[in-house]
């Protein structure tokens, strides 16, 4: 490698880092490989770009995409075009990346290929460059899931159908996708149940637990050991609450012969980290291939939040004989870390693509087999034989569903029609569009004050109540009814700036400790047993004047923490859409910025919109930015 080429590459890396195009880690990749003996400038550049893609949540660098459209492939520049910064096209051209024989590089081959830093693969969609750990995870996951998919469980078919009739009602001509999902999961060592908000994923999985418990007891003569988990503490708490509620409702509608099964169903969910047995200050877990979790069935909710490394850890910890069921919305944002596990597993699920043998196992009468034939594809991939998509929304507000569906289907015309509707009263409308292009800043301020008024009123009531009557949980619940969301962390319309803005509107200093300050934990704190994403509220104790922060755990119990012990928290009047995953709010406000960004995609908008249960407000700074985001789709 020439000194000039190395100097040029380092100069570009420094330039991009200074403009926040890449991370320090991406820049450091060049020096790391140099110390490892790499001498090919083109390879060093590709390694830096592969690391950059990992920072964007992509497990690999697609070389065909890089060659065809470097800026689009890398999403650089991040926002707008900065003319005095070297472009990806210029970098690739200057180093002659696609004219250089870098495929023989020590970075790919080395003395020991099994430990080379990067891996080059040749697939049907072209060449891909991986950081080795992501290639290993992808390879391991594919092998492990193949084994689980081939683990066909022995079931009593007559009894299973009778139980499903009791749980869902006797089979009719209409396809009952919830029943189909149960029938599919009952027979396989691995299954996925996907669907949008309100399609009844929890409703379905509770009935699945009943059916599996019955089958397992008869086959093995003991209770089914069940583990329930979700990626975040809040999502785990929601799962526990939803399952408890579904079990209570089911208790009144279940035949007496099946009611004893309900008492043997676990209802307490944990975080995935807790399930795996996280080791503090380490990337390792107590449970792995040689020390698996003691479970016969593992159910993971909000599986769209699982990144590829977490999925690998889960598969390593889950006994190979145990059933694994993933629940989640395939159309939501994937994890901020690398990999879109659920999205990749469910790709094409809306079409079914079931084999004839799969269809025969899913339904029990000829009429339904004929109806399900519309979803038949003899060449469908094996993974989709283990996926069922729930399609009927039962409790989602129709007006919100219309917006969500239009975004998900990238229906620009419908979004334009909906956003052109006259601005209506925030109190009465289910969906409100606040177009700031028309100078409605005062309306935005009024929305903020009105939205947080319920929480502030509950806080005042807590303060004035006698000590024995203070309902901290009620204040936390009141705060959770309203939430501002944004797709960005930085910039004038990012979470940091908007939190300060909300603080100004409410008359508080957003980043200092004061009574009423809502905070989010930004890093797992194993000593305090707080997880990344947990939200707490600050109270001033009337008796002492000291401040305490209250958190609600997965069991609904209140945990009090001194502010001085919280080292990794930030104010959270506004949170990013990524951080909102696994949560729902009575009223969600999604803020769209003035300028385009690569992170603004239809998946991000869909996820933000579907956080709203009863009311949705879309604050649009510039309509063209919103429409452009709807037209973009994440390609992993």
N, C-alpha and C positions, 0 to 999 in steps of 0.2 A: 504494500500500500504506500502510495506516495504521501509525503508529508503535507503537500498542498491539499490533497483529498481529505486527509484527516483534519487539518485545520479548518477547511471549509465545512465539514460535517459538524465539528464541534461548535463552530460559529453559528450555524443554523440552529443547532440544538439550544445554545444559549439564547439566541434571539427568540425562538419559539417559547422557551420557558419564561423569559422576561415578559412576553405578551400573554402568558397563561394559556398558550396553545397546548402545551404538554406539561406533564408532571415532573417533579424532580426525579422520581423513580425512572421515568422514561429516558431522561437525559443521562442518568447514572448507568443505564444499561450499556451505553457505548463504552464507558470506561471499564465496566466490569468485564465485558468481552475482550477488550484490549488486554487486560491483565491475564485473561484465560488463553491468550495466544492468537486471537482472531486478527487477521491482517487485511481482510477484504472490506473495503469501504462500503461497497454496495450491501454486503451482508450486515454490517454494523448499522447502516441506515434502516434496513428492513427490520432488524431486531428492535430498534427504537420505535418504529411504527407499529410493530406487533404489540409491544408493551403499551403503547398509546391506545390501541384498540381494546386491550384488556381493561384499561381505565375507563373506557366507554361502555363496558359490560359485554364486550365481544370476546369469545374464546379464541378467535383466530383472525388472521389477516387474509382476506380473499385476494389473491394476486391478480386474477383477471379483472376484478373491479378496480384494483389499484392502478392497473395499467390503462384501463379504459377511461376512468374518471377519478383521478387521485383526490381532488378536493371533496368530491361527494363521498367517496369511500371513507375518508378519514374525518369528515365533518370539520374540515379546516379551510378557512378561518372559522373560529367558533361563532362569532356574531359579525355579520357584515364583512366586507372585504377591506383589509388594511393594505393599501398599495405599497407601502414602504417596507413590507415584511416579505421575506422569501416564501414563495408558495411551494406546496408539495410537488407540483409539476416541475418547477425549477430545480428543486433538490434532486428529484429522480433523474432529470435530464443531465444535470451537471455531473452526477456520479455515474451516469450510464448504467443505471440499475438493471434495466431490461436488456442491455447489451453485454452484460458481464456474466461470466460463469461463476456465480456465487454458490451454486448448488453443491460444489465439492468442498465448501468451507468447513473448517474445523468446528464451527458452531453447530453444524448439522451432522457431521460425521464423527470427528474426534477419534481418539484412541479407543474409547469405549462408547459406542453409539447409544447405549442405554442411559448414559448420563449427560448426553449433549444438551446444551441449554435450550435449543429450539428443535422442532420437528416439522418436516415438510411432508404433507400428505397429498395424494392424488385421488380425488373423488370424482363422482359424476358431474359435480358442478365446478370442476377445475382444481387448481392447486391452492392449498391453504398452508399458512405458516402459523405454528402454535408455539407458545411457551410450553416447555415440556410438562409442567404440572397440570396445565389444562388439557393437553393431549392425553395424559395419563388418566385424568378424571373422566374424560369423554369415553376413552377405551374401556375403563373399568365399569362405568355405568352401563354401557351397552351390553357388555358381557353378563353383568349381574342381573340386569332386567330381563335379558333373554332367558336365563335360567328360571327366574321367577314366573315369566309368562308361560313357560313350559310345565310349570307345576300346577296341573289340573287337579282340583280338589274333588274327592269323592263325596257326593251328596245323595240324599234320598230325594229323588226328583218329585215323587208324588207328595211327600211331606213338604218340600220346599214350595211347591205350587200352592198347596193348601194354606201354608203360612203366609205367602205373599197375597193370596186372596183375602185373608183375614186382615192383613196390614194395609192393603191398598184398595180393597173391594174386588169383587170378581172381575175377571177380564172382560172387556167390552170391545167394540169394534175400534174405538179410538186408541191410538198408541199412548200408553202411559209410560213416559220416559223415566219417571222415578222408579216404577216397578222394573222396567228393563234394566236400569242401572243396578238395582239390587240383584236381579237374576244373573247379571254378568259378573258382578263382584263376588257372588257366593261360590262361584266355580273356579276362581282363578287366584293364584298366589300374588298377582299384582293387578290392580285396576285403578282407573282414573274416573272420577265423576266431575265433570266441568259444567259450568253454566253461569249466566250473569246474575246480578243481584235479584233476589226474590224468586228464583227458580226452584228453591226448596232443597238445596244441597244438604243442610242439616236435617231437615224433615226426612230426607231419603236415608241418610246415614244412620239415624236412630233406628229406623225400621230394618236396615241392614244388620245392625248390631243384634237385634232381636232374632232375626233369621239365622245368623251365624252362631249365636249363642246356643240356639236350639240344636242345630246340626252338630256343633262341636261336642256338646254334652252327650248326645246319643252315640257319637262315634268314639269319643275318647273317655267318657265316663267322668269327666271333671269340668270345671268352669273354664271358660275361655279367658285367658289373660289379655286384657285390652289396655293399650296405651294410646292416649289422645294427646296431640301436640300441635302447636302452631309456631311460626317463626318469631313472633313477638309476644311480649307479655299481654299486651292489649288484645291481640287476636286470640290468644289462649283463653283470656277471661271471657271474651265474647263467645267462644266455642263452648266453654263450660256452661255459661248462662243459657245459650240457645239449646243445648242438649237437655239441660234440666227442664226447660220449658216444654220442649217437644215430648219428653218422657211423661210429664204431668198430663199433657193433653192426650197422649196415647193411652194412659192408664184408664181413662174413662171410656175408651172406645175399643179396647182389646178384649177378645174372648177370655173367659176365666182360665182356660187351659194354658194360655200364653202369658198371663199376668205375672206368675212367679219369675219369669225370665227377666223382667224389668229390674227386679231387686239385685240382680247380678251384673248389671251394666255399669261400668265406671263412668262417672260424670265429671271428674276433675281433670282438666287438661293442663299441660305444662308447656313451657317453651321447648323448642327443638334442642336448644343448647342444654337445658336441664335434662331432657330425655337422654341425650348422649353422654352427659356427665362431663361438662366442660371443666378443664383444668386451668385455673387462673394463670394469666400471663403466659399462655401457651396456645398453640394452634392444635394441640392434641386433645383427645377425649378419653375418658375412662372406659367407654364402651367402644369396641372395634371388633375385627374379625375373630380375635382370640378371646374376647370377653364381651359377647353380645348382650343386648338388652334381653331381660327375661320377659318375653311377650309372645303371644300367639297371633296377635293382630295389632298392627300399628296404623293409626289413622292420622294423617297430616292435613290440617286445614290451611287455607291461604297458601297453597303450594306454589302459586305464581311467584312468591317471594323467595323461593329456594334458589340459590345460585348453584353452580355446578360443583364447587368444592363442598358445600353443605350437603348436597345430594349424595356425593361420594361418601362422606362421613356417615350419613344416614344408612346407606346401603351396606356399609361395612359393619355398622352396629346392629342392624336388623337381622335376626337369625334367618337363614336362607329358607327355613321351613315356614316362617311366619308370613301371614298375609300382610301385604302393604297396600293401603288405599290412600290415594291422593285426592284432595278436594280443592277446587279453586276455579277461578275465572280465567280461561285461557287468553282472553282479550285484554286483561289488565297488564300494566307495566310489569316487566320482569324485575328481578333484584338489581340493585345498583352495582352489585358485584358481577363478575363475568358469568355468563350463561343464562339461558332462558329455558329452564328445564321443562316446566309445564307447557309453555307455548310450543316447544319442539315436539313433545309427546302428543299434543292435541292437534297438530297441524292437519287440517282437512277433516276434523271431527264433525263439522256442520253437515258434511256430505255422508257421514256414516262410514261408507266404504267397507261394509261387512261382508265376510265370506258367507256362502249359503249355510255352512255348518254353524257359523256363529249365529245367524238368524234363527236357525232351528233351536238353538239352546236358549235364546232370549225370550221367545214367546211360546205360548202353549196351545194356540188354536190357529186354524187355517186362515181365518179372516185377518188376524194380526200379522201372520206371516206374509200375506199378500200386501198389506200396508207397509210392512218393513222392507219389502222388496224394492221400494223406491230408494232405499239406502244401501242396496247391494252392489258390490264390486268384487268380482273374483280375483282381481289383481290388487286389491287394497293391501296396504302394509300391515304386517303382523301386529305392530303396536296399536293400531286402531281397533283391533279385535278386543282390546282391553280398555277401551275408552267409550264412555257414554256421555253425550251432551244433553243436559236438561234444557228444554226450549220454551217452556211456558212460564211467564212471569206472573206470580200470584199476588204479591203484596207491594210491588214497586209502583210508585205513582206514575200513571200513564204519561203525563206531560214530561216527567223526567226521563222516562224510558224512550220517548220519542227523540229527545235530544241525544241520549246515549246511543241509540241505534243508528241515528244519522251520522254521528261521529264515527262509530265503529265500521259502518258501511262506506265511509268517506263520501257521503251524499252532500256535496257542496250546495246543491240547489235547495235542499231542505234546510240546511243551516242558514243560508241567506234569507229564506222565507221566515224562519223562526226569529232570527235576530232583527228583522225589519219590523216586527210587531211593536206597537206603541208601548212606551215604558209605562208599567202599571204599578199599582200600590204593592209595596213589599209585604205588607201584612196579609193581603188576601191572595196573592198569586202564588201558584206552585212553582212556576219558572219565571224569573225576571231577568231581562237583559238590560244591563246598565252600560250604555255606549258612551265612554268618556271622550270620544272624538267630538261629541256634541256638547262638551263642557258641562258635565254633570258632576263635577267634583264635590259640590255640596251634598248631592245625593249619596255619594260614596261615604262621606263623613257621617251622614245621618244613618246610613246602613250599619256602619261600625258601632255607633252609639246604641242604636236599637238592638243590634245583635248581641252585644255583651251586657245589655241592661239586665237580663234575666239572671245572669251569673253574679253581677255586682249587687243586685237586690238580695239574692240568696246569701251572699257573703255578709251583707249588712245584717240580715236576720240572724245569722250565726253569731255575729259579734254581740248582738243585743240579748241573745237568749241566755238563760241560766246554764251553768256549766254542764249539768246533767241532761239538758235538753238540746245541746248543740249537735246538729246532724251534719257531720262533715261529709258523709257520703252524698247527701243531697246537694251540697255545694259543688262537689266534683261532678255530679250528674248534670247540674245546671250548666256548668262550664262546657260540658261535652255536647250540648245541644246546638252550638253554633261554632263554626270554624272557617277561617279564611285560609285558602289554599293558593299556592303559586307553583309554577313549574320550575322556577329558578331559585338558586340560593343567593347569588350575587347580582349586582347591578341595581338600578333604581327601582325595578319591579321584582327584585329577589326577596327572599324571606327576611334577610337581615335588615334591608332598608324599609320594607313594609312593616316590620315589627316596631321599628323606631317611629314610623309614621302613625301607626295605631296608638302607640304610647302618647304621642303628641295630641292626638284627637281626644284621648281619654284623660289627658292631663297628668301623665306619669312619666318618669324616666325609665324607659323600657328595659334597659340593661342593668339596672341597679336593684338591690333587694328592697322590697316594699310590700306592705300588706296587699294581697290580691294578685301578686305577680305569678303568672303561669309559666312553668318551666318544663322543658323536655330534656331528658337524659340523652346525651349524645355518645356515650361510651359505656359498655357493660361495666358495672361496678359490683364485683362478686362479693366484696366485703359487706356492702349494704344490701345485697340481693336485689339490685336494680338493673334493669335491662335497657339497652339502647332503644329509645322510642317511648319509654315510660314517661307519663305526664303527671306532674304534681302541682299543687296550688299552695301559695304562701299565706299563712295565717299569723296574725299577731295575737298571742295569748293574752286575753284581757287581765288575767291575774298578775302576770309578771312583766308584760310588755315585750317579752322575747318573741322572736319569730321562729316558726316551725314550718316545714314543708310537708304536706300530706300527700301520700301516694296510696292508690288502691291496688292491692295485689290480686292474683288470679282468683282468690276465694272471696273477694269483696271486702277483705279486712283492711283497715287503715294503718299505714306505716308512717310514723312521724320521724322526720330527719332534720337535724340542724342545718341551716344554709351553709355553714362553714365546712360541712363534711361533703358537700356536693361540688366536686371539682370539674365535672364535665356536664354542664347544663347550659341551655340558652333559652331566652324568652320565646314563648310560643303562642302569641296571639295569631301568628301566621306560621304555617308549616308548609314544607314542600309536599307536592303530591306523592312523591316517593315515601315520605315519612307517614303519610296518611293511610297507606295500605294496611288492611286489616282493621280499619276503623270505619264507623258510620256515624253521621251527625244528622240530627233532625233538620238542620239548615246548614248547607255547605255553600260557601262563596268561592268560586274559582276565578282568579284574576289572571287575565291574559295580558302580556307586556306590550310595549310599543314597538319593540324590535324583534326580529326573527332570531331563533336560536336552534341549533341541531337537536336539542333535547325536547323541543316543542313538536310533538308528534301526535297522531290520532290516539295512540295507546295512552299517552299521558293525559290528554283531554278526557278520554273515556273513563280512565281511572278516577280522575278528579270529579267528574260529573256523577259517577256512581257511588260516591261517598255520601250523597244526599239521600235521605230517607223520605222526607216530607216536603222540603223546600229546596230550591236551587236558585242561586243568583250567579249569573255570568257577568263579570266586570271586564269589558273589552276596551282596551286602550286604543287599539287600532284594528279595524275589522280585517284588513288584508293579512295581518299577522295570524289572526285566528284561522282564517280560511286556508292559509298556507300550511298551518300545523295540521289541519284536518286531512290535507292531501298527502302528508308524509307518513310513512309507515316504517317502524323499526325493522331492519333486516338482519337477523342473527343467524 
